[in-house]
């Protein structure tokens, strides 16, 4: 089972589980209502979080906001039975998945069509086992760009930012707690072919993220970190993106620039991989 904890004054989280690719879930508890961030990978995942909230005597979620359409963030919707908030693209994507039998053959076909990838297919098998009666639920409340929710004593800002990982990616800022939930928005594209980053998209997203002045940053498959930790980590990838913008397809120039920035003799493997992700759109 995942670790459950209170992250800040108004926020309780269920940590990510990397073995089966379950993302972090969060509940923002106000005086009037509770907002859930992401529905979970399955009804079982959702039920686990709800049980933890109930054990603490917390108000259970009355609304859920979806950071993007990917299965691990949305397939638990049927368990919550509450209105879901998302952008139109999320609804469109989920609508295309309705009615599938989710057999091994169906998963293989989805991977062949590059709607998901083989890794996601494997994780779905682990999460659901042999009987995959997956009920796809479409969101109820659609917004275009930004939405503000007053939960009573705590205000949440939801912002559609897009990006390579998913065009419908949204971020959630909890004002009173100065906490910014990023979903997977800063990740590379993982469906539709090889992993890719677009340097211009990544740098635009970083500008959007820093505008909030958050003190806690939360990515869905990581752990909450402070502003200092976040800037130290993500700043290295921002520098890589800037070097790609500067040098284009010149791997040697990018590599030398990153080695100087990191003050290392050999470029670590994680940046070698990330460099290839940034260069793929330029091929």
KAVEN-V250948 format. One record per residue. PHI is phi in degrees with one decimal (NA if undefined). OMEGA is omega in degrees with one decimal (999 if undefined). NEAR is the number of other ideal C-beta (glycine too) atoms within 12 Angstrom. Layout:
# KAVEN-V250948
phi | omega | near
PHI | OMEGA | NEAR
PHI | OMEGA | NEAR
This chain:
# KAVEN-V250948
phi | omega | near
NA | -179.7 | 16
-76.0 | 176.9 | 25
-77.4 | 178.1 | 20
-111.9 | 178.9 | 26
-159.3 | 171.8 | 21
-84.0 | -176.0 | 22
-89.1 | -178.0 | 31
-157.7 | -173.0 | 27
-54.9 | -173.4 | 18
-115.5 | -169.1 | 31
-123.5 | 173.2 | 39
-117.5 | -175.7 | 38
-130.8 | 167.6 | 36
-112.0 | -172.6 | 39
-67.5 | 178.7 | 28
-68.0 | 172.4 | 31
-119.3 | -171.9 | 28
-75.1 | -176.0 | 18
-62.3 | 179.8 | 14
-118.9 | 173.2 | 27
64.6 | 172.6 | 32
-74.0 | 179.0 | 36
-82.4 | 173.1 | 45
-66.8 | 173.6 | 43
-114.9 | -179.2 | 50
-136.9 | 172.8 | 47
-122.1 | 177.1 | 47
-102.9 | -171.1 | 48
-104.4 | 176.0 | 36
-104.4 | -180.0 | 28
-73.9 | -176.9 | 15
-102.2 | -175.8 | 17
-158.7 | 178.3 | 26
-116.5 | 177.3 | 35
-107.8 | 175.8 | 44
-96.4 | 173.1 | 47
-102.6 | -177.8 | 47
71.4 | -170.9 | 51
-91.7 | -178.7 | 50
102.5 | -175.0 | 45
-80.5 | -175.7 | 40
-165.0 | 172.7 | 40
-57.5 | 179.2 | 26
-64.8 | 177.4 | 25
-62.7 | 178.4 | 40
-62.3 | -178.1 | 39
-64.0 | 178.6 | 24
-63.3 | 179.9 | 27
-66.7 | 179.7 | 45
-60.3 | 179.3 | 32
-62.9 | 177.7 | 19
-62.8 | 179.8 | 27
-62.9 | -180.0 | 31
-64.3 | 179.9 | 18
-61.1 | 179.1 | 13
-85.4 | -179.3 | 19
70.8 | -178.1 | 10
-86.5 | 174.1 | 25
-61.9 | -178.7 | 25
-74.7 | -176.8 | 28
-59.0 | 174.5 | 37
-110.6 | 177.4 | 26
-142.2 | 173.9 | 36
-132.3 | 174.2 | 44
-108.8 | -178.9 | 50
-100.5 | 179.9 | 55
-74.6 | 173.8 | 49
-174.1 | -166.8 | 45
-82.0 | -171.9 | 40
-55.5 | -168.6 | 41
-53.1 | -174.2 | 46
-69.6 | 179.8 | 41
-102.7 | -170.2 | 47
-128.0 | -171.7 | 47
-72.6 | 175.2 | 41
-88.2 | -175.0 | 39
-57.8 | -176.0 | 42
-62.1 | -179.0 | 26
-76.6 | -173.5 | 30
-79.5 | 179.9 | 38
55.4 | 177.0 | 22
-133.2 | 179.3 | 28
-60.8 | -179.8 | 24
-111.8 | -178.6 | 39
-108.7 | 179.9 | 37
-163.6 | 173.7 | 42
-88.6 | -176.9 | 35
-55.4 | -178.7 | 23
-63.3 | 177.0 | 24
-61.4 | 178.6 | 43
-61.1 | -179.6 | 28
-62.8 | 180.0 | 18
-63.1 | -179.6 | 29
-68.2 | 178.8 | 36
-60.0 | -180.0 | 19
-68.7 | -177.8 | 18
-93.1 | -177.7 | 30
-68.9 | 174.8 | 20
88.8 | 177.3 | 12
-72.1 | 179.5 | 26
-89.1 | 175.5 | 17
60.7 | 173.5 | 30
-70.2 | 175.6 | 19
-58.1 | 179.4 | 19
-65.0 | 179.5 | 14
-66.0 | 177.9 | 22
-63.3 | 178.2 | 31
-63.0 | -180.0 | 21
-65.4 | 177.5 | 18
-62.7 | 178.0 | 27
-68.1 | 178.8 | 25
-63.1 | 178.9 | 14
-80.6 | 179.7 | 18
62.9 | 173.3 | 17
-78.5 | 167.7 | 26
-127.9 | 172.9 | 34
-125.2 | -176.4 | 27
-63.9 | 178.2 | 20
-64.6 | 177.6 | 21
-63.2 | 177.6 | 27
-59.4 | 178.4 | 30
-64.3 | 179.9 | 20
-68.2 | 176.5 | 30
-63.3 | 177.3 | 35
-61.7 | 179.4 | 27
-66.4 | -177.4 | 24
-69.8 | -170.7 | 33
-107.4 | -178.3 | 28
73.3 | -175.5 | 15
-80.8 | -179.6 | 12
-96.5 | -174.1 | 12
-110.4 | 176.8 | 25
-90.6 | -173.3 | 16
-94.8 | -178.6 | 33
-99.5 | 179.7 | 25
-81.7 | -179.2 | 29
-114.6 | 178.0 | 31
-84.6 | 177.5 | 27
-65.7 | -175.6 | 36
-98.5 | -173.1 | 21
-119.0 | -177.1 | 23
-109.7 | 175.2 | 25
-132.9 | -173.2 | 26
-94.2 | -172.9 | 16
-129.7 | -178.7 | 17
-137.1 | 178.4 | 19
-144.6 | 178.4 | 26
-117.5 | 179.6 | 20
-124.4 | 174.4 | 31
-100.2 | -177.7 | 20
-89.8 | -175.5 | 31
96.6 | -179.3 | 19
80.5 | 177.1 | 19
-150.3 | -176.0 | 31
-113.2 | 179.2 | 24
-116.2 | 174.9 | 41
-108.1 | 178.1 | 33
-111.6 | -172.3 | 39
-134.1 | 174.9 | 31
-79.1 | -175.7 | 33
-114.6 | -179.8 | 38
66.8 | -179.2 | 30
118.6 | -176.5 | 36
-70.2 | -174.6 | 35
-60.6 | 176.7 | 37
-159.9 | -177.7 | 37
-63.8 | -179.3 | 25
-96.8 | -175.7 | 36
-57.3 | 177.8 | 41
-125.5 | 173.8 | 46
-118.0 | -176.6 | 44
-127.4 | 178.2 | 50
-111.8 | 177.5 | 40
-102.2 | -168.2 | 42
-60.5 | -173.8 | 28
-63.2 | -178.9 | 25
-97.3 | -178.1 | 33
50.4 | -177.4 | 26
-113.8 | -179.0 | 38
-116.5 | 176.6 | 43
-94.2 | -171.9 | 49
-99.0 | -173.5 | 42
55.5 | 174.7 | 48
-113.4 | -170.1 | 39
-57.7 | -176.6 | 40
-87.1 | -179.5 | 42
-81.8 | 176.9 | 32
-76.0 | 169.7 | 35
-65.4 | 179.9 | 31
-119.3 | 176.5 | 31
-112.5 | 175.8 | 30
82.8 | 178.3 | 21
127.9 | -178.9 | 18
-65.6 | 177.2 | 20
-62.0 | -179.2 | 24
-141.3 | 166.5 | 29
-120.3 | 168.9 | 37
-109.0 | -172.4 | 26
-56.1 | -179.2 | 35
-64.3 | 177.8 | 21
-63.4 | -177.2 | 31
-62.5 | -178.9 | 38
-67.3 | 174.8 | 29
-62.8 | 179.1 | 23
-62.1 | 179.6 | 36
-62.7 | 176.5 | 32
-61.5 | 178.9 | 15
-62.0 | -176.2 | 28
-63.6 | -174.8 | 34
-72.8 | 179.0 | 23
-62.6 | -175.7 | 16
-76.9 | -178.0 | 29
63.4 | -177.6 | 15
-68.0 | 174.8 | 32
-107.8 | 176.4 | 24
-127.8 | 179.0 | 32
-119.2 | -176.2 | 39
-132.3 | 170.4 | 45
-98.6 | -166.3 | 31
-66.1 | -179.7 | 42
-114.0 | 178.7 | 31
-135.9 | 178.0 | 24
-116.7 | 177.3 | 24
-59.3 | 179.7 | 33
-133.4 | 177.6 | 22
-75.2 | 177.3 | 19
-58.5 | -179.2 | 23
-62.0 | 179.7 | 14
-64.3 | -178.8 | 19
-64.1 | -178.7 | 30
-62.5 | 179.3 | 21
-65.0 | -177.3 | 16
-75.0 | -173.2 | 20
-72.6 | 179.2 | 30
-61.2 | 178.4 | 22
-67.0 | 179.3 | 27
-74.8 | 175.4 | 33
-64.6 | 176.8 | 31
-64.4 | 177.0 | 30
-60.5 | 178.4 | 38
-61.7 | 179.0 | 38
-64.5 | 179.1 | 22
-67.3 | 176.1 | 35
-64.6 | 176.2 | 37
-59.1 | -176.5 | 27
-76.4 | -171.2 | 20
-103.7 | -179.0 | 23
61.7 | -175.9 | 17
-85.6 | -176.5 | 20
-76.5 | -178.3 | 17
-59.7 | -178.4 | 23
-63.8 | 179.1 | 15
-64.3 | 178.3 | 19
-64.5 | -178.5 | 32
-61.8 | -179.5 | 27
-64.3 | 178.7 | 20
-62.5 | 179.7 | 26
-69.4 | 177.7 | 34
-62.2 | 177.3 | 23
-66.5 | -179.4 | 15
-63.2 | -178.2 | 23
-83.6 | -176.8 | 23
58.0 | 179.0 | 11
-131.1 | 178.0 | 18
-84.4 | 179.0 | 11
-124.4 | -179.0 | 13
-72.5 | 179.6 | 27
-57.4 | -176.0 | 19
-56.0 | -177.9 | 11
-62.4 | 179.9 | 17
-84.6 | 172.2 | 29
-61.4 | 178.5 | 21
-63.2 | -178.3 | 20
-62.8 | 177.8 | 33
-61.2 | 178.3 | 38
-64.5 | 177.4 | 26
-63.4 | 179.1 | 32
-69.8 | -177.0 | 41
-82.9 | -177.5 | 31
-55.4 | 178.9 | 23
-64.4 | -178.0 | 26
-89.2 | -175.4 | 21
-65.6 | 999 | 13
